[in-house]
Amino acid sequence: MKTYKGSCHCGRVQFEVVTDLDRAVECNCSICTKKGVLHHRVAPEQFSVLSGSDALTLYQFDSKIAKHWFCKYCGIHPFSNPRAAPAMYSINVRCLDDVDLEKMNLEIKRFDGRNWEEAIKSFKL
């Protein structure tokens, strides 16, 4: 496993994740599409906010299970607690510093979030 550092655009929110970054999920639901997020899920012990907890703001909708965290200064979404696994963290791979998606051999799985209830029944990470 490798340690990655990430941040929002303005740099107020800084975080660290320890993981094998070999896969990500692209969801087509309304919020993920608009955010352009690439999800990579990790356990709580693999994730920590290094600074800027006070700059984070929470957005929830519909079932209010998922927690979408944003920097209240620059509006960037660095991570969330996903509806499918609320105790976990879903890191926005696009917020990781020094990660070049063009040069990585990252497996990107598609998730049909527009049909969440049906899609989650058969989805495997």
C-alpha positions as a Markdown table, in Angstrom:
| # | Residue | x | y | z |
|---|---|---|---|---|
| 1 | Met | 0.0 | 0.0 | 0.0 |
| 2 | Lys | 1.1 | 3.5 | -0.7 |
| 3 | Thr | 0.3 | 6.8 | 1.1 |
| 4 | Tyr | -1.3 | 9.5 | -1.0 |
| 5 | Lys | -2.0 | 13.1 | -0.1 |
| 6 | Gly | -4.8 | 15.1 | -1.4 |
| 7 | Ser | -6.5 | 18.4 | -1.1 |
| 8 | Cys | -9.3 | 20.7 | -2.3 |
| 9 | His | -8.4 | 23.4 | -4.9 |
| 10 | Cys | -7.6 | 26.2 | -2.4 |
| 11 | Gly | -5.6 | 23.8 | -0.2 |
| 12 | Arg | -7.4 | 24.5 | 3.0 |
| 13 | Val | -8.6 | 20.9 | 3.2 |
| 14 | Gln | -5.7 | 18.4 | 3.2 |
| 15 | Phe | -6.1 | 14.7 | 3.6 |
| 16 | Glu | -4.1 | 11.5 | 3.5 |
| 17 | Val | -5.1 | 8.0 | 2.4 |
| 18 | Val | -3.2 | 4.7 | 2.5 |
| 19 | Thr | -4.3 | 2.4 | -0.2 |
| 20 | Asp | -3.6 | 0.3 | -3.3 |
| 21 | Leu | -4.9 | 2.7 | -5.9 |
| 22 | Asp | -5.7 | 0.2 | -8.6 |
| 23 | Arg | -9.4 | 0.9 | -9.2 |
| 24 | Ala | -12.0 | 3.6 | -9.1 |
| 25 | Val | -15.7 | 3.9 | -9.7 |
| 26 | Glu | -17.4 | 6.3 | -12.0 |
| 27 | Cys | -21.1 | 6.8 | -11.1 |
| 28 | Asn | -23.6 | 8.3 | -13.4 |
| 29 | Cys | -26.0 | 9.6 | -10.7 |
| 30 | Ser | -27.0 | 13.2 | -10.8 |
| 31 | Ile | -24.5 | 14.5 | -8.2 |
| 32 | Cys | -21.5 | 12.3 | -9.2 |
| 33 | Thr | -22.0 | 13.3 | -12.8 |
| 34 | Lys | -22.1 | 17.0 | -12.0 |
| 35 | Lys | -19.1 | 16.7 | -9.6 |
| 36 | Gly | -17.0 | 14.7 | -12.0 |
| 37 | Val | -15.9 | 12.5 | -9.2 |
| 38 | Leu | -13.9 | 9.2 | -9.5 |
| 39 | His | -14.5 | 7.2 | -6.3 |
| 40 | His | -12.0 | 5.1 | -4.5 |
| 41 | Arg | -13.4 | 3.6 | -1.3 |
| 42 | Val | -11.2 | 3.0 | 1.8 |
| 43 | Ala | -11.8 | 2.1 | 5.4 |
| 44 | Pro | -11.7 | 4.8 | 8.1 |
| 45 | Glu | -8.3 | 3.6 | 9.4 |
| 46 | Gln | -6.8 | 4.3 | 5.9 |
| 47 | Phe | -8.0 | 7.9 | 5.8 |
| 48 | Ser | -7.3 | 11.0 | 7.8 |
| 49 | Val | -8.0 | 14.7 | 7.4 |
| 50 | Leu | -4.6 | 16.5 | 8.0 |
| 51 | Ser | -6.0 | 20.0 | 8.1 |
| 52 | Gly | -9.0 | 22.1 | 7.2 |
| 53 | Ser | -11.8 | 20.2 | 9.0 |
| 54 | Asp | -13.3 | 23.6 | 9.8 |
| 55 | Ala | -13.4 | 24.4 | 6.1 |
| 56 | Leu | -15.5 | 21.4 | 5.3 |
| 57 | Thr | -19.3 | 21.7 | 4.8 |
| 58 | Leu | -21.8 | 18.9 | 4.4 |
| 59 | Tyr | -24.3 | 18.3 | 1.7 |
| 60 | Gln | -27.0 | 15.6 | 1.9 |
| 61 | Phe | -30.1 | 14.8 | -0.1 |
| 62 | Asp | -32.7 | 12.1 | -0.7 |
| 63 | Ser | -32.1 | 9.4 | 1.9 |
| 64 | Lys | -29.6 | 11.6 | 3.8 |
| 65 | Ile | -27.4 | 8.5 | 4.3 |
| 66 | Ala | -24.5 | 9.6 | 2.1 |
| 67 | Lys | -22.4 | 12.6 | 3.3 |
| 68 | His | -20.9 | 14.7 | 0.6 |
| 69 | Trp | -18.1 | 16.8 | 2.0 |
| 70 | Phe | -17.1 | 20.1 | 0.2 |
| 71 | Cys | -14.6 | 22.9 | 0.9 |
| 72 | Lys | -16.8 | 25.9 | 1.8 |
| 73 | Tyr | -14.2 | 28.2 | 0.3 |
| 74 | Cys | -13.4 | 26.7 | -3.2 |
| 75 | Gly | -16.4 | 24.3 | -3.5 |
| 76 | Ile | -14.3 | 21.2 | -4.3 |
| 77 | His | -15.5 | 17.8 | -3.2 |
| 78 | Pro | -12.5 | 15.8 | -1.9 |
| 79 | Phe | -14.3 | 12.9 | -0.3 |
| 80 | Ser | -17.6 | 11.5 | 1.0 |
| 81 | Asn | -19.1 | 8.8 | 3.1 |
| 82 | Pro | -21.1 | 6.8 | 0.5 |
| 83 | Arg | -24.7 | 5.6 | 0.8 |
| 84 | Ala | -23.7 | 2.0 | 0.1 |
| 85 | Ala | -21.1 | 2.0 | 2.9 |
| 86 | Pro | -21.6 | 5.1 | 5.2 |
| 87 | Ala | -18.8 | 4.1 | 7.6 |
| 88 | Met | -16.2 | 4.1 | 4.7 |
| 89 | Tyr | -14.7 | 7.0 | 2.9 |
| 90 | Ser | -14.9 | 7.5 | -0.9 |
| 91 | Ile | -11.9 | 9.5 | -2.0 |
| 92 | Asn | -12.2 | 11.7 | -5.1 |
| 93 | Val | -9.2 | 10.4 | -7.0 |
| 94 | Arg | -9.1 | 13.6 | -8.9 |
| 95 | Cys | -8.2 | 15.4 | -5.6 |
| 96 | Leu | -5.1 | 13.3 | -5.0 |
| 97 | Asp | -1.9 | 15.3 | -5.5 |
| 98 | Asp | 0.7 | 14.0 | -7.9 |
| 99 | Val | -1.7 | 11.4 | -9.4 |
| 100 | Asp | -1.7 | 11.5 | -13.2 |
| 101 | Leu | -4.7 | 9.6 | -14.4 |
| 102 | Glu | -3.4 | 9.5 | -18.0 |
| 103 | Lys | -0.3 | 7.6 | -16.9 |
| 104 | Met | -1.9 | 5.2 | -14.3 |
| 105 | Asn | -3.2 | 1.8 | -15.0 |
| 106 | Leu | -6.4 | 2.5 | -13.1 |
| 107 | Glu | -9.3 | 0.1 | -13.6 |
| 108 | Ile | -12.4 | 2.3 | -13.8 |
| 109 | Lys | -15.7 | 0.5 | -13.1 |
| 110 | Arg | -19.0 | 2.0 | -14.1 |
| 111 | Phe | -21.9 | 2.2 | -11.7 |
| 112 | Asp | -25.4 | 2.9 | -12.8 |
| 113 | Gly | -26.3 | 5.4 | -10.1 |
| 114 | Arg | -29.3 | 6.7 | -12.0 |
| 115 | Asn | -30.8 | 3.3 | -11.2 |
| 116 | Trp | -29.2 | 3.0 | -7.7 |
| 117 | Glu | -31.6 | 0.6 | -6.1 |
| 118 | Glu | -31.3 | -2.0 | -8.8 |
| 119 | Ala | -27.6 | -1.4 | -9.5 |
| 120 | Ile | -26.4 | -1.8 | -6.0 |
| 121 | Lys | -27.8 | -5.3 | -5.8 |
| 122 | Ser | -25.3 | -6.7 | -8.2 |
| 123 | Phe | -22.4 | -4.2 | -8.0 |
| 124 | Lys | -19.0 | -5.6 | -6.9 |
| 125 | Leu | -16.0 | -3.4 | -6.2 |
